[in-house]
């Protein structure tokens, strides 16, 4: 059920147990088990932006070789016509690898708006900030994924700068992803044992003076000596259980959390009907100036609601809300509460 903003009837935040619906970044050097473990999550699909599945068998994936490919896949995972089918097939979406995916977006932005180099920031016809366009275009697609209810795992390389290790990528792609991750795990190798066998990598969830890592969960362990996806899920579940005991909070199934956080679905056609009805009520009570002021405050001087397109659905929703509030303030009866 969609939830509208109402400060007098607020939602109460809750925590979902387990990996379901969470956003995670696994980063480290090559051959530490990032992809190997990620594809062992529930019902995975890999957006393979670079070659990393050569040693994996039976993994569902598509090679992503352009921004068009990436955007098409995101559209199938989140689009109204295909999302139910996609969710029946997949629980986990893996982006492998983050920096590679961002380069596809950069190329698209440069080819579309610039001169082939994102740092130029302009083209022959108009001054445009390519960095801002790139940041917006990239985040729009990432946000669609992380908001759709899947477990999303970002695979990233590590890079060291000034003695500090962090996920590789420019700030316009990496920072928004990190900010929205529930867990950012630094995966570190442990070499080989006395028999020459590779020792499982370790995972770290708390930042040190040597590397970046983080977790939203204060009671989660700060590291896993032998990193596996099952060990990560257990660490999350144990951390949430510990928080329940310590703070008296109660975790819920992901489906319940998803229902609580579902955004209001805006129908352009329904909103236009509501705006017309509310405007008519104000006209009939000689408040034409109120309607004009509300419309122009949102759309600009001289603009009319009838000129709006479906891309302006949020603008029409704001006008509807303001007209409704005006009716209430003026004591004009309305059906919608």
Secondary structure, DSSP 8 states (H G I E B T S, - for coil): --B---TTS-----EE-SSTT-EEEEEESTTSSHHHHHTTSTTEEEEESSS--TT--S--EEE--SHHHHHHHHHHHH-TTTHHHHHHH-SEEEEE-HHHHHHHHHHHHHHHHSSS-TTT-B-SS-B--HHHHHHHHHHHHHHHHHTTTSEEEEEEEEEEETTEEEESS-HHHHHHHHHH-SEEEEEE---B-TTS-B---EEE-S--SSB--EES-TTS-SEESS--HHHHHHHHHHHHHHHHHHH---EE-HHHHHHHT-B----HHHHHHHHHHHHHHHHHTT-HHHHHHHHHHHH-TT--GGG--GGGHHHHHHHHHHHHHHHHHTT---S--
